[in-house]
């Protein structure tokens, strides 16, 4: 079982932005030295301190030597020709129209930011793979839930990237959203080439039920939310989703095994008393949110977060492997973390008392 860390780069109370970057890099160096598999970095425009996850990946590569580096996720800002943003909420509409209080912010970004170009993204991925000596993983998201057109757009964007990275000389691409001629026969080529062949792994987070079968057919790694993190349909439905993903992978004839990563709110405590206290505080917070949210009576049953002693965390990880066939646990310590010191305590306990027992 791989144990990874999702780093959000959010300022703790009293920190300057410079102190936040420095402290976050210290956490990553501790992971690199302690046997963790991957550090994932996420960012959202106008909201977090990571407006460019690919640029950040290069900075992490320069400061580490062993740990893998993933984007969770790079947002290419896909926008088809003639497509416009609207804050109208319509049945079956794009999820970008259903973000509640964030709708205005995402609308501004959608209308004013230039979408990523798959050819340039492919070059950046290849460069990152070289700079990290083959440690890069590309995770992408495209706000596609409930919108078949945007799903096709994301799939085609990724198809262009995979072709560029897989071919010795780019032979051109003709699709619904992208049309590129072949490179001229004069020695022109996309450089550098990836260390990992045919290209670095590609991971896609799935919070929408419609995405599981297509991702299995296309042979992508997936990340799902567990516990209280992005687990909107509950464990019972999620287990069926994962089964459908695995079956679609097998039916498509892909080599190797389908890969499922589970993102979990995590906090590891040294004593049972501390663990019980943190779990109770988290339970009260969930109850408050449930009572405040409309339709809370229909709240699906979810499994618990990774809050507990090292022994409890080990048992919980084994259960996640059994329930979902998970081969990676992505720990996020933003919710319930407390302080920077609490985060580092959790990292040390996971490194010393959990990872050796689940690897």
C-alpha positions as CSV (number, residue, x, y, z in Angstrom):
1,X,0.0,0.0,0.0
2,X,1.3,3.4,-1.0
3,X,1.0,6.3,1.5
4,X,0.9,9.8,0.0
5,X,0.3,13.3,1.1
6,X,-2.0,15.9,-0.4
7,X,-0.5,19.3,0.4
8,X,-2.9,22.3,0.1
9,X,-0.4,25.2,0.8
10,X,-2.8,27.1,3.0
11,X,-1.6,29.6,5.6
12,X,-2.0,28.7,9.2
13,X,-3.0,31.4,11.7
14,X,-0.4,34.1,11.9
15,X,1.7,32.9,9.0
16,X,2.8,35.2,6.1
17,X,2.7,33.8,2.6
18,X,6.5,33.4,2.7
19,X,6.3,31.4,5.9
20,X,3.6,29.2,4.5
21,X,5.7,28.3,1.5
22,X,8.8,27.6,3.7
23,X,6.8,25.5,6.2
24,X,5.1,23.5,3.4
25,X,8.5,22.7,1.8
26,X,9.7,21.6,5.3
27,X,6.8,19.1,5.5
28,X,7.6,17.8,2.0
29,X,11.3,17.4,2.9
30,X,10.2,15.3,5.9
31,X,8.1,13.1,3.6
32,X,10.9,12.7,1.2
33,X,13.2,11.5,3.9
34,X,10.7,9.2,5.6
35,X,9.5,6.7,3.0
36,X,6.3,8.3,1.7
37,X,5.4,7.5,-1.9
38,X,4.0,10.7,-3.4
39,X,3.3,14.4,-2.6
40,X,0.3,15.8,-4.4
41,X,-0.3,19.5,-4.7
42,X,-3.6,21.1,-5.5
43,X,-4.5,24.6,-6.3
44,X,-7.6,26.7,-7.3
45,X,-7.4,30.0,-9.1
46,X,-8.2,33.1,-6.9
47,X,-8.5,30.9,-3.8
48,X,-5.2,29.2,-2.9
49,X,-1.5,30.0,-3.0
50,X,-1.0,27.5,-5.9
51,X,-2.2,29.2,-9.1
52,X,0.2,27.0,-11.1
53,X,0.6,23.4,-10.0
54,X,3.1,22.6,-12.7
55,X,5.4,25.4,-11.7
56,X,5.1,24.2,-8.1
57,X,6.0,20.7,-9.1
58,X,9.3,22.0,-10.6
59,X,10.1,23.7,-7.3
60,X,9.4,20.5,-5.3
61,X,11.6,18.5,-7.7
62,X,14.5,20.8,-7.0
63,X,14.1,20.2,-3.2
64,X,13.6,16.5,-3.1
65,X,15.4,13.4,-4.4
66,X,13.1,10.3,-3.9
67,X,9.4,11.1,-3.4
68,X,7.1,11.1,-6.5
69,X,5.5,14.5,-7.3
70,X,1.9,14.7,-8.5
71,X,-0.6,17.4,-9.4
72,X,-3.9,17.1,-7.7
73,X,-5.0,18.6,-9.8
74,X,-3.8,20.7,-12.8
75,X,-6.9,22.6,-14.1
76,X,-6.5,23.2,-17.8
77,X,-9.5,25.6,-17.9
78,X,-11.0,23.9,-20.9
79,X,-13.3,26.1,-23.0
80,X,-14.7,25.1,-26.3
81,X,-15.0,27.6,-29.2
82,X,-18.1,29.7,-28.6
83,X,-18.7,28.3,-25.1
84,X,-19.7,30.9,-22.5
85,X,-20.0,30.8,-18.7
86,X,-23.4,31.4,-17.1
87,X,-24.4,31.4,-13.5
88,X,-27.9,30.0,-14.4
89,X,-28.5,26.7,-12.6
90,X,-30.0,24.2,-15.0
91,X,-30.8,20.5,-14.7
92,X,-27.9,18.5,-16.2
93,X,-25.8,21.6,-16.7
94,X,-22.0,21.9,-16.2
95,X,-20.9,21.7,-12.6
96,X,-19.3,25.0,-13.1
97,X,-22.8,26.4,-12.9
98,X,-23.5,24.6,-9.6
99,X,-20.8,25.9,-7.3
100,X,-23.0,28.1,-5.2
101,X,-21.0,30.9,-3.6
102,X,-18.0,30.1,-5.8
103,X,-20.0,30.5,-9.1
104,X,-19.0,34.2,-9.6
105,X,-15.3,33.5,-9.0
106,X,-15.2,30.5,-11.3
107,X,-17.2,32.4,-13.9
108,X,-14.6,35.2,-13.8
109,X,-11.8,32.7,-14.3
110,X,-13.6,30.9,-17.0
111,X,-14.3,34.1,-19.0
112,X,-10.8,35.7,-18.6
113,X,-8.2,33.0,-18.2
114,X,-6.6,31.4,-21.3
115,X,-7.2,27.6,-21.5
116,X,-4.2,25.4,-21.4
117,X,-2.9,24.1,-24.8
118,X,-2.4,20.3,-24.8
119,X,0.8,20.6,-26.9
120,X,2.3,23.0,-24.4
121,X,1.1,20.9,-21.4
122,X,2.7,17.9,-22.9
123,X,6.0,19.7,-23.2
124,X,5.7,20.8,-19.6
125,X,5.0,17.3,-18.4
126,X,8.0,15.9,-20.2
127,X,10.2,18.7,-18.8
128,X,9.0,18.0,-15.3
129,X,9.7,14.3,-15.8
130,X,13.3,15.1,-16.7
131,X,13.7,17.6,-13.8
132,X,12.4,15.1,-11.3
133,X,14.4,12.2,-12.8
134,X,11.2,10.3,-13.6
135,X,9.2,11.1,-10.5
136,X,6.3,13.1,-12.0
137,X,2.6,12.1,-12.1
138,X,0.2,14.2,-14.0
139,X,-3.2,14.7,-12.4
140,X,-5.8,16.7,-14.2
141,X,-9.4,17.8,-13.7
142,X,-11.8,19.5,-16.1
143,X,-15.1,20.3,-14.3
144,X,-16.9,17.7,-16.4
145,X,-19.5,16.1,-14.1
146,X,-22.9,15.9,-15.7
147,X,-21.8,17.5,-18.9
148,X,-21.0,15.0,-21.8
149,X,-19.5,17.7,-24.0
150,X,-17.0,18.8,-21.4
151,X,-16.2,15.1,-20.7
152,X,-15.4,14.6,-24.3
153,X,-13.3,17.8,-24.3
154,X,-11.2,16.6,-21.3
155,X,-10.7,13.1,-22.9
156,X,-9.6,14.6,-26.1
157,X,-7.2,17.1,-24.4
158,X,-5.6,14.1,-22.6
159,X,-5.5,12.1,-25.8
160,X,-3.5,14.8,-27.5
161,X,-1.1,14.9,-24.6
162,X,-0.6,11.1,-24.6
163,X,0.0,11.1,-28.4
164,X,2.6,13.9,-28.2
165,X,4.4,12.1,-25.4
166,X,4.3,8.7,-26.9
167,X,5.3,9.4,-30.5
168,X,8.9,9.8,-31.6
169,X,7.7,12.5,-34.1
170,X,4.2,14.0,-33.7
171,X,2.1,12.8,-36.6
172,X,-0.8,15.2,-36.2
173,X,-4.2,15.0,-34.5
174,X,-7.7,15.5,-35.9
175,X,-10.6,15.6,-33.4
176,X,-13.7,17.4,-32.2
177,X,-11.9,20.1,-30.3
178,X,-8.3,20.0,-31.5
179,X,-6.8,19.8,-35.0
180,X,-3.1,19.9,-35.4
181,X,-1.0,19.1,-38.5
182,X,1.9,16.7,-38.4
183,X,5.3,18.3,-37.6
184,X,7.3,19.3,-40.7
185,X,9.8,16.8,-42.0
186,X,12.8,18.9,-41.2
187,X,13.9,17.5,-37.8
188,X,11.3,19.4,-35.8
189,X,10.2,17.6,-32.7
190,X,8.8,18.1,-29.2
191,X,11.6,18.1,-26.7
192,X,12.6,17.0,-24.1
193,X,11.4,13.4,-24.1
194,X,10.0,11.7,-20.9
195,X,12.1,9.4,-18.8
196,X,9.0,7.3,-17.9
197,X,7.7,5.4,-20.9
198,X,5.6,5.9,-22.8
199,X,4.8,8.9,-20.5
200,X,4.3,9.7,-16.8
201,X,1.2,8.1,-15.2
202,X,-2.0,10.2,-15.6
203,X,-4.4,10.3,-12.6
204,X,-8.0,11.7,-12.7
205,X,-10.0,12.5,-9.6
206,X,-13.6,11.2,-9.8
207,X,-16.4,12.8,-7.8
208,X,-19.1,12.1,-10.4
209,X,-20.7,8.7,-11.0
210,X,-20.6,9.1,-14.7
211,X,-16.9,9.1,-14.9
212,X,-16.0,5.7,-13.6
213,X,-16.7,3.5,-16.6
214,X,-15.2,5.9,-19.1
215,X,-12.0,6.2,-17.1
216,X,-11.8,2.4,-16.9
217,X,-12.2,2.1,-20.7
218,X,-9.5,4.7,-21.3
219,X,-7.1,3.1,-18.8
220,X,-6.5,6.0,-16.4
221,X,-5.6,5.9,-12.7
222,X,-8.4,7.3,-10.6
223,X,-8.6,9.0,-7.2
224,X,-11.8,9.0,-5.1
225,X,-12.9,10.7,-1.9
226,X,-13.3,8.6,1.2
227,X,-14.7,9.2,4.7
228,X,-16.1,12.8,4.7
229,X,-13.9,14.0,1.9
230,X,-15.7,14.4,-1.5
231,X,-17.7,11.3,-0.7
232,X,-21.1,12.7,-1.8
233,X,-22.8,9.4,-2.6
234,X,-21.7,7.4,0.4
235,X,-19.6,4.2,0.6
236,X,-22.2,1.7,-0.7
237,X,-22.6,3.5,-4.0
238,X,-18.8,4.3,-4.2
239,X,-18.0,0.6,-3.9
240,X,-20.2,-0.2,-6.9
241,X,-18.6,2.7,-8.8
242,X,-15.1,1.3,-8.2
243,X,-16.3,-2.2,-9.3
244,X,-17.7,-0.7,-12.5
245,X,-14.4,1.1,-13.1
246,X,-12.3,-2.1,-12.7
247,X,-14.6,-4.1,-14.9
248,X,-14.4,-1.5,-17.7
249,X,-10.6,-1.6,-17.4
250,X,-10.6,-5.4,-17.8
251,X,-13.1,-5.3,-20.6
252,X,-11.0,-2.8,-22.5
253,X,-8.0,-5.2,-22.3
254,X,-5.5,-2.8,-20.7
255,X,-2.3,-4.3,-19.4
256,X,-1.5,-4.2,-15.7
257,X,-4.0,-3.6,-12.9
258,X,-6.4,-0.7,-12.4
259,X,-5.2,1.7,-9.8
260,X,-7.5,3.3,-7.1
261,X,-6.3,6.1,-4.8
262,X,-8.4,7.2,-1.9
263,X,-8.2,10.7,-0.5
264,X,-8.8,10.8,3.3
265,X,-8.8,13.5,6.0
266,X,-6.0,12.3,8.3
267,X,-4.8,13.0,11.7
268,X,-2.7,10.6,13.8
269,X,-2.5,10.9,17.5
270,X,0.0,9.3,20.0
271,X,-2.5,8.3,22.6
272,X,-6.1,6.9,22.7
273,X,-7.3,9.8,24.8
274,X,-6.1,12.3,22.1
275,X,-7.6,10.2,19.3
276,X,-11.0,10.0,21.0
277,X,-11.0,13.8,21.6
278,X,-10.2,14.6,18.0
279,X,-12.8,12.1,16.6
280,X,-15.5,13.6,18.9
281,X,-14.7,17.1,17.8
282,X,-14.9,16.0,14.2
283,X,-18.2,14.2,14.8
284,X,-19.7,17.4,16.3
285,X,-18.5,19.4,13.4
286,X,-20.1,17.0,10.9
287,X,-23.4,17.0,12.8
288,X,-23.4,20.8,12.8
289,X,-22.8,20.9,9.0
290,X,-25.5,18.2,8.5
291,X,-28.1,20.2,10.4
292,X,-27.3,23.4,8.6
293,X,-27.3,21.8,5.1
294,X,-30.6,21.5,3.2
295,X,-31.6,17.9,2.6
296,X,-29.4,16.6,5.4
297,X,-31.9,14.0,6.2
298,X,-30.8,12.2,3.0
299,X,-27.2,12.3,4.0
300,X,-25.6,9.0,2.8
301,X,-23.7,6.7,5.1
302,X,-19.9,7.3,4.9
303,X,-17.0,5.6,6.6
304,X,-14.9,7.4,9.2
305,X,-11.9,9.6,8.4
306,X,-8.3,8.5,9.2
307,X,-8.4,9.9,12.7
308,X,-6.9,7.8,15.4
309,X,-3.8,6.1,17.0
310,X,-1.2,4.4,14.7
311,X,-2.8,1.0,15.4
312,X,-6.3,2.3,14.5
313,X,-4.9,3.9,11.3
314,X,-3.3,0.6,10.3
315,X,-6.5,-1.3,10.7
316,X,-8.5,1.3,8.8
317,X,-6.1,1.3,5.9
318,X,-6.4,-2.5,5.7
319,X,-10.2,-2.1,5.6
320,X,-10.0,0.5,2.8
321,X,-7.9,-2.0,0.8
322,X,-10.4,-4.7,1.3
323,X,-13.5,-2.5,0.6
324,X,-12.2,-0.6,-2.5
325,X,-9.1,-2.5,-3.6
326,X,-7.2,0.7,-2.9
327,X,-3.5,0.7,-3.6
328,X,-2.8,4.2,-2.4
329,X,-4.0,6.3,0.5
330,X,-3.7,10.1,-0.1
331,X,-3.6,11.8,3.3
332,X,-4.9,15.4,3.6
333,X,-4.2,17.1,6.9
334,X,-6.0,20.4,6.2
335,X,-9.2,19.4,7.9
336,X,-8.8,18.7,11.6
337,X,-5.0,19.3,11.5
338,X,-4.9,22.0,14.2
339,X,-1.4,23.5,13.8
340,X,1.8,23.0,11.8
341,X,3.1,21.1,14.8
342,X,0.1,18.8,14.7
343,X,0.8,18.1,11.0
344,X,4.4,17.3,11.6
345,X,3.4,15.0,14.5
346,X,1.0,13.1,12.2
347,X,3.7,12.8,9.5
348,X,6.2,11.4,12.0
349,X,3.7,8.9,13.5
350,X,2.7,7.8,10.0
351,X,6.3,7.5,8.9
352,X,7.5,5.5,12.0
353,X,4.5,3.5,13.0
354,X,2.1,3.1,10.1
355,X,4.0,3.0,6.8
356,X,6.3,0.0,7.9
357,X,3.1,-2.0,8.7
358,X,1.1,-1.4,5.5
359,X,3.8,-1.2,2.8
